[in-house]
Amino acid sequence: MVVIYTIPSSSYNPGMEPDPTLDEVEILGPPTTFASSSGSKTANFKLKVNGSTLNKVKARITMTRAQPITAGSQSPASNAVWTYIGTPTGGAYEAEWDLAATQVMAPSSHQEFAVNFSPGPVGLYRFTYSVWAEELSSVVETYQDVNVT
Amino acid sequence: MPKKKKLTGFNIPRYYYKVPLPPSAATDYLEFEVVRPLGLTPGHATLILDPQSRGKPGAKGGVSLTNVEITVNAPGCTIKQPKVTPALSGLTMSPKGTKGCCTWHHHKGAKANKITYHVPFSTSRKDTLRFEFIVRANELIRPVRLQTDLRMTAQVTPETISVPRTRTAKAKPKPAGKSAEASA
């Protein structure tokens, strides 16, 4: 189930509110319920820039300590546009992508961020999808509750 | 017995910490649940703070939370007797009988042990209530807020529909001499 979250205009610094269309965070995965034995899953979301240019973007996916990220599975991988950081080292469950200082996300552009992870033990978990940019007054967060059966 | 609900696990994202954590450091882990009351058994809201995800990969090098403040918002509920385990020094909490909100303050954690905050409550509300757990500490840039909705009216499932166990009484015989038309 895809969940779309619109970043409220109050999250932008004064005078930087996109007009007329607000930016969106689209949670694409994983499914809200999956089996612990079902193999690797993907946590991914899309940042859709609708209004005005975003600078110095940071996109993050924070799962929990029970869901280790599969090494090398991040998308985008580090390149001239995005730098990827997985933490903590030795058992990463947090993914962060930093937009290069020479780059911007222009209106009508979008970027998908994804990592594969192991489902971990049976239980309920809350994942955090967050976005920050120079134009935002603070980190914008959305959540997803997942049920590992 | 109230329906058992499982705890939800949550790792505090590292951008919540004032001081940048070293790459090897894990962040603090929270677990929370809200269970609705049933009959005379009170419901409860529970939060567990597991400092620095101890015992897990990358658990070294984190910061210890100090001057911790835990708030549990239980709208429309009467809080019974909150408790925290283990017992901590410098702990203050809102008194028994507080309506709808309960707060603890303590200066230090329990030396990397789990701390469990337990809030029993009762309510006569029948709609959906939004509970909130708020964690504040000196080392955090902003409070961690965890919301969870609790539907107070239990869902009716086939298993919960009771079936009469006693036999229904036999219909009394109609008095002799009266026809169906006469008794109608």
HADDOCK unambig.tbl for C-alpha pairs under 7 A between the chains (distance, minus, plus):
assign (segid A and resid 62 and name CA) (segid B and resid 13 and name CA) 6.13 0.50 0.50
assign (segid A and resid 63 and name CA) (segid B and resid 11 and name CA) 6.96 0.50 0.50
assign (segid A and resid 64 and name CA) (segid B and resid 9 and name CA) 7.00 0.50 0.50
assign (segid A and resid 64 and name CA) (segid B and resid 10 and name CA) 5.83 0.50 0.50
assign (segid A and resid 64 and name CA) (segid B and resid 11 and name CA) 5.08 0.50 0.50
assign (segid A and resid 65 and name CA) (segid B and resid 11 and name CA) 6.92 0.50 0.50
assign (segid A and resid 87 and name CA) (segid B and resid 23 and name CA) 5.85 0.50 0.50
assign (segid A and resid 87 and name CA) (segid B and resid 24 and name CA) 6.91 0.50 0.50
assign (segid A and resid 88 and name CA) (segid B and resid 23 and name CA) 5.31 0.50 0.50
assign (segid A and resid 88 and name CA) (segid B and resid 24 and name CA) 4.70 0.50 0.50
assign (segid A and resid 88 and name CA) (segid B and resid 25 and name CA) 5.59 0.50 0.50
assign (segid A and resid 88 and name CA) (segid B and resid 26 and name CA) 5.67 0.50 0.50
assign (segid A and resid 88 and name CA) (segid B and resid 58 and name CA) 5.60 0.50 0.50
assign (segid A and resid 89 and name CA) (segid B and resid 23 and name CA) 5.88 0.50 0.50
assign (segid A and resid 89 and name CA) (segid B and resid 24 and name CA) 4.86 0.50 0.50
assign (segid A and resid 89 and name CA) (segid B and resid 58 and name CA) 6.23 0.50 0.50
assign (segid A and resid 90 and name CA) (segid B and resid 57 and name CA) 6.20 0.50 0.50
assign (segid A and resid 90 and name CA) (segid B and resid 58 and name CA) 5.82 0.50 0.50
assign (segid A and resid 91 and name CA) (segid B and resid 57 and name CA) 5.36 0.50 0.50
assign (segid A and resid 91 and name CA) (segid B and resid 58 and name CA) 6.13 0.50 0.50
assign (segid A and resid 123 and name CA) (segid B and resid 6 and name CA) 6.97 0.50 0.50
assign (segid A and resid 124 and name CA) (segid B and resid 6 and name CA) 6.78 0.50 0.50
assign (segid A and resid 124 and name CA) (segid B and resid 7 and name CA) 6.41 0.50 0.50
assign (segid A and resid 124 and name CA) (segid B and resid 8 and name CA) 4.52 0.50 0.50
assign (segid A and resid 124 and name CA) (segid B and resid 9 and name CA) 6.20 0.50 0.50
assign (segid A and resid 125 and name CA) (segid B and resid 8 and name CA) 4.91 0.50 0.50
assign (segid A and resid 125 and name CA) (segid B and resid 9 and name CA) 4.53 0.50 0.50
assign (segid A and resid 125 and name CA) (segid B and resid 10 and name CA) 6.10 0.50 0.50
assign (segid A and resid 126 and name CA) (segid B and resid 8 and name CA) 6.64 0.50 0.50
assign (segid A and resid 126 and name CA) (segid B and resid 9 and name CA) 6.13 0.50 0.50
assign (segid A and resid 126 and name CA) (segid B and resid 10 and name CA) 5.33 0.50 0.50
